[in-house]
Structures are given as structure tokens and as C-alpha cells.
Amino acid sequence: MKRIPPLRYIATSILVGLSLAASQAFAGLQPLQIRIFVHQDVKESVEYIDYNYMSHWAKAMKNISGRDVTFEYITEANAITTMNYKNDNLEVPVEELKTHYLQYDFAHPVEGDEFLQKGLLLTRYSINDDVGGVAYDYGKVGIASLVSYSFPAHELGHLFGATHENSKAGWCDTYMVPRRNSFKAQCYGFSEANERVIGERLDNRP
């Protein structure tokens, strides 16, 4: 067996130690807990939604924060999964969803840091002729239609601090572009600027 030179051995040991330390640190991080409310007008199965709409976002967030992502799919939540989300005034459905969500959360509490817990209503149709989803930056809840595979990721991005202004990434469209460019590919990820914003905010959480 070839002997590793002392300096190289020390460097290798340091790298292994740092890797183990990082793994241990990540292991203690609380996961991102996302409640997905599936509106009654949605025809796709939960399995289809998870694979095509949510898994790529979960992977992107794991890469940014080192945190696992858990999805709780809720198909029957009365006021939420049956609410009328169509409106030209975007504040109306968001505020209604927020009210219903807080009531649901009070009745079905989960442990953990509240900042890491978000709610997203998935709908079959857009909110109006121009808008496929809505969420406030660093808000608690959002609405996203399944018209595009990136809409849920876009609205969840807002809930964790990502913005349209930081969306540029060059050759492809990231999650947070306000409008898709049909001549560009879809990145299925965040820009470096939005990754920094999300990462810095999540670094301060348990």
C-alpha cells in the first residue's frame, strides 16, 4: 500500500473531519415543513404532484440549506380545499387562505420553528387571467396553480425570501422569474442571489 505523505494525510484528515462535522450539524437541523392543500378542482394525484411539482424544489432547498423537506398533503380541509380562490384582487384570496390556515394550524399543531412551516394551496386554475399564483415575501401561506411545473416552487420561494429582482441566472429561467421566456430553458432552481438570501435567512433558524 502506498504511504500517504504526512502533510497530505493531515489535510485528508481535516477534510474528513470537516465533512463529518458538517453532516452532524445538518443532522440536527429542523426540516422545512410544508403543508400542501390540494383544492378539490385538482385532478392530478398526490403522487403525480409530488414527483412533478414538488420534488425538484425540495432538492433545491436541501442543497441550499442542508435541511430535509417534508410535505404533508391535505386533500380535505373544508374551507381551504373548497375556497373560491379566483379574484382580480390578489389580497382577497391570500388573506382568506391565511385565516383558514391559522385555524387549521391551531387545530392541528406541529412541533418546530414556525418560520420553517408554510402552507401552500394548489389549484387547477390560475387566480385570474394574468396571475398563476401569489404569496407575500416571508409570508406564511401562498396559492399556486398547476398550470406550470414551476408555479408552486415560485410561490414557496417567496415564502422563504426569494424575489423577482434576484431571479436572473443567464441562459435559463430560474424559479423566481416574474414571467417565463419561451426561448429559454427552465432551470428548476434558484439564482445564486436568491440562494444567498434563502440560505442566510435559514442559517439563523434551529
KAZINOR-V816826 format. One record per backbone hydrogen bond with DSSP energy under -0.5 kcal/mol. NH is the residue of the N-H (numbers start at 1). CO is the residue of the C=O. If there is no record, write none. Layout:
NH & CO
NH & CO
This chain:
9 & 5
10 & 6
11 & 7
12 & 8
13 & 9
14 & 10
15 & 11
16 & 12
17 & 13
18 & 14
19 & 15
20 & 16
21 & 17
22 & 18
23 & 19
24 & 20
25 & 21
26 & 22
27 & 23
28 & 24
28 & 25
29 & 26
32 & 68
33 & 31
33 & 116
34 & 32
34 & 70
35 & 33
35 & 118
36 & 34
36 & 72
37 & 35
37 & 120
38 & 36
38 & 74
39 & 37
39 & 122
40 & 81
42 & 39
49 & 45
50 & 46
51 & 47
52 & 48
53 & 49
54 & 49
55 & 50
58 & 54
59 & 55
60 & 56
61 & 57
62 & 58
63 & 59
64 & 60
65 & 61
66 & 62
67 & 61
70 & 32
72 & 34
73 & 71
74 & 36
74 & 72
75 & 73
80 & 77
82 & 78
83 & 80
85 & 83
87 & 127
90 & 88
92 & 89
93 & 89
94 & 90
95 & 91
96 & 92
97 & 93
98 & 94
99 & 95
100 & 96
101 & 97
102 & 98
103 & 99
104 & 100
105 & 101
106 & 102
107 & 103
108 & 104
116 & 113
117 & 114
118 & 33
118 & 116
119 & 140
120 & 35
121 & 142
122 & 37
122 & 120
123 & 144
127 & 131
128 & 131
134 & 143
136 & 141
138 & 158
139 & 136
142 & 119
143 & 134
144 & 121
145 & 132
146 & 123
148 & 145
151 & 148
154 & 150
155 & 151
156 & 152
157 & 153
158 & 154
159 & 155
160 & 156
160 & 157
161 & 158
162 & 157
167 & 164
171 & 169
173 & 185
174 & 172
175 & 189
177 & 174
182 & 180
184 & 181
185 & 171
187 & 173
187 & 185
188 & 173
194 & 166
195 & 191
196 & 192
197 & 193
198 & 194
199 & 195
200 & 196
201 & 197
202 & 198
203 & 199
204 & 200
204 & 201
205 & 202
